[in-house]
Each structure stands twice: as structure tokens, then as C-alpha cells.
């Protein structure tokens, strides 16, 4: 709990919730990072940057696939070229809620079917990153791409990182709901476009 609060700026309640839920799901008194990789407990298929756990394996692959990191970056709209063209007005290349929803849909098509619980956990992971690291540009709210690439691609926080806000349970919940609603909207739009063809 103290680590989550100091490193990420989580509220006491949210840090306690995440800690105790993890212990509950893993059913143990001691917890290691390795334990978090037990398949289908907290770790799940359709990860943004890890491959699905091979059939019969108890633990997920831990190696980050840089091609999956770059695929996530490709899901961002407007893309880097469009943002660069507007850079004189303070625009930033940011990963926002709609980009995350687009990436979730793509990953769920590429991977094994996920349960509603897994979809919620997956949305929660990205919602947490948004709440901790997002900034606002003139046109968008999201995480700067280089921060996201280093965080999920190399497991590194920005140089000199200190949280500049407190992330609470309700703010996280709002972001999870926003991602889920956007996933639903994009799927409906995709289905309507397919039907129109």
C-alpha cells in the first residue's frame, strides 16, 4: 500500500483496495511479482504487450513484445504525423480513452476470448495508467506517448518521476466506465459499417 501511494500517488483507499483484492485473488499471505503472473487470476489473455499464456502453463510470459507496444502506438489517433503538423500550437501525441478502446478491440480479436472479469481488469490497468500519468493538450487528454512507451515497453518511469496528483477509487472507476463505454460504441460503429458494406 505504501509503495502504491508513494510511487503512483494512489489514495489510501485505492491502494488498500488493489492490495487486498490482489491478496484475495491470489489466496496467499505472501505476495511476489511472480505470483501476480499466475494465469487468469490477475494476469490475463489479451494483454496489450504480452502474449497469451500457452495452453497448460500456470504462469504468463513475462517478456514484453515490442511489436505489440508499437501496435498500441499505431492505434493512437491523430497519429504522430498529424500531431507533428500541429506542434506549433502546443499539441502533444497522447494516448487517450478512445485509443485505448481501439487497442482493446484489436487485442481481443487477436487473442483468445476474454471473460467480462478479464475485460474489466484489462480496462482497469489502462485506466490506472491514464489517471496517474495523463496530461491535457489543446485537443486531447491522455498519456504522452514517450512516457507510455517507456512505461509499458521498458517498465521504466519517467526520469525524476513524482506523482503530481492523488488518484482515487472513484476517478479510476469513471475511467474504467469510460473505456468500457467507448469499446461498446466503437464495436457498434464497426458492426454498422460492416453491415453497410
N, C-alpha and C positions, 0 to 999 in steps of 0.2 A: 504494500500500500504506500509506504513512504517513498519507494522508488518511483512509482507511477505519478505521485504528486510532485516530487522534485524534478523529475526528468520531463514530464509531459504537461504539468500544470493541471492534472485532473483534480476535481473536487474530492473531498474526503469520502463523500457518499459514493461517487462513481468509482473511485479507486477501491473502496471496500467491496462494492458490488462485483466488479470484474475479478478481484482476487478471490472472493468467497465462491463465486459461481465456478471459477476455474477449479478450485479445490473440490467443489461438489461434483462436477462432471468427471474429474479425474479420480475421485474417490480415494484420496490419499492424504496423509498428514504432511508428507514432504512433497515438494514440487520442484522439478527441474525443467529447464528449457527442452530437454529431450522428451520428457513426459508430455509436453504440450503438443508434440508431433504425433501422438497416438492417433491413428486414423479414425475419423468420424466421431471424434469427441469434441475437440475444439478445432483441430486441423480438419480440412475438408477438401473434397474434389472441387474442380473449377476455380482453383486459386488463380489470382492474377498473374503470379510469377513463378509458380511451382507446378510441376506435372502432377497428374493424379497419382495416387498411391497404387502401385501394381497390385493386381488381384492376389489375395492371400497374405500380403505384407501387413505387419502390425503398425509400422511407422512410415510416415510420409517421406518422400525425397526432400532433402534439405538444401540441395543445390539450386540456386536461382538461375533460371533460364533467361539470359539477356535478350533473346529473341522475343520472349513474352513481355519483358519490360518495354522493349521498343514497340511491340504491338499495342500496348497500352498507350504509349505516347502518340501512336498513329490514330488512336480513337479520339484525340482531342480536336475540337472544332472551336474557333477557327484554327487552322494549322499554323505551324511556325512561320511559313512564308507570309501568310495573311497578317499575322501579328507583327512580323518584322516590317511590313509595309506601313503599319500604323504606329511604329515605335516612337515617332516624334511626339505623339500626343499622350505618352505615358502608358500605353497599352503593354500588358505582360502576357506571356504564354503561360496560361493557367489551366490546370486540370480541375474541372468543376463537377457539379452533380450530374449534369446531362452526359458528360464524357464518361463518368464512372458507370452510369446506367448503360450506355452504349457498350462499354467494355464488358460489363457483367453479362449482357445478352450474348455478345460474341463468345466469351469463355464458356458459357453454359451450352452453347451449340457445339463447341469443340470437345467438350468433356462428357463424362457420364452424367446421367440425370441426377440433379440435386434435390434434396427434400426442402420443404419450406423452412425448417430449422437451419439448414445449411445456408440457404439464401439469405436468411436474416443475419446469421453470423458474418457471412461474406460482406453484406451491405454494412454491417456494423463496423467491421475493420476499416473500410474505406471512409465511413462517416467519422470515425475517430480521428483518422489522419487529417481529414478536412477540418474538423473542429480545432485541432491542435495547431495546424500549420497554414491555414488559409489566409489569404490576403485579398484585398479588393482593388481592382483596377477600374478604369472608367466604364468598362462594359461587362465585367465578369467578376465573380467571386470564386476563388479556387486556390490550389496549391501551386506555387511556381514550379515549372517543370523540372528544373535542375535540382531543386530540393527533393521533389518526388523521385526522380531518377536515382539520386544518391541514397535516399531512404529505403526504397523498395528494391533497388538494383544492387546496392552495395552495403545495405544495413548500416549506413552512416548518417548521423545527424549533421546539420549544417555546422560549420566551424563556429565555435563560441556560442552554441545554441543555449538559449534560456527561454523557457516559456514566457509569453508576454500577456497571457490571459488564463483564466481558470475555465476548464471545460467541465461542465456539469452533466448530470444524467439526462435532464430534460432537453438540453441542447443537442446531446447525442441522439436522443430519441427522435427529435424533429428531423435531423439529418438522415437517419435511417428511414423514416417515413417518406421523406422527400426523394431519396434514391429509389425506394420501392415503387412509389407513385410514378416516377419518371420511367422506370423499367416497364411498368404496365402500359403507360402511354405510348412509349416507343414500340412496344410489341404490337399494340393495336394499330398503330400507324403502318407498321411493316406488314401486318396481315391485310389491311385495307389496300395497300399498294400492290401486294401480291395478287389480291382478288381482282384488282382493276386491270391487271396485265392480260 
